[in-house]
Amino acid sequence: MTGAAHHQSASGSVMTHALQRFAAGITVLTFDAPGGAAGVTVSTLTPVPGTCPMVSVALRRASKSLSELLTAEAFTANALAADQASLAQHFARRRRSRETSQLPPDTWAQAAGIPRLRQATSWLECRVDQTASLRDHVLVIATVTAGIPGSGPPLIGFTGALHADLSGTTTARGSHP
């Protein structure tokens, strides 16, 4: 069977499996929301090429986090460290506490009035510029207003699991965003 023939006959589950083979850094977007700091886990943060640093991220249209992020107008993209799988899982849950007390106080920091997560490998402070409707998702395009490099290995999403590295060691099983 040729690649083209396989592509044409691929079912939704085969497509999903193929898409999960693209490794992606795991990021939590944090922002101010009613009740305090809020966040959402994403694996779709992508740099937008151009002279002005920008990023894009796709969020489910029905997501409460999407409406809160758009209301906040600014967010921090927290590139999670390899040992932060529990934070990725926390912010990926649809049913979770949304108050500041959802995590221990020492988890949070403030930068330019926007909440961020301590111990991430890097932070980007962003301002929402525009959105685009994409079927059941909304693409959020934002200008990067500040970047703070950290250190250490990142948390990676690959094959539907979270990995501290791609040498085969899985830090957490299950689906990720």
C-alpha angles and dihedrals in degrees: 000000000000123000091250093052091048090049093053093051097041114129124217091263092051090050091048091050091050092049091050089060090071105092115226135183113245115236134181115210109211126193144152114277136165105294095025138282117013136178148180131207117236137174094188103077107133132177113241112220118236144090094288114060110246139163135201131207132180119222130180111266092228093051116122086210091061093057091044092049092049090049091050091050091200134062144168119239105215112198101212122231122235091259095052100082090122090059091049090052093046094054092042092062113100093206108053139121110279099196125103088253091066088099134026111282093243089063091071132069130174126229121175088345093301119114118239137178120253120233096029117142093238141354132213119192108211141186119208111243105171146339135220127201114237111179105276094356137065120220110220115202116196139179115236106232097178138006127203116189117212130180142244134062120310130238109252131203113215133153092000094302138093116249134192086206136350097248088101102275111127118203095189133009127216138058122322129194 
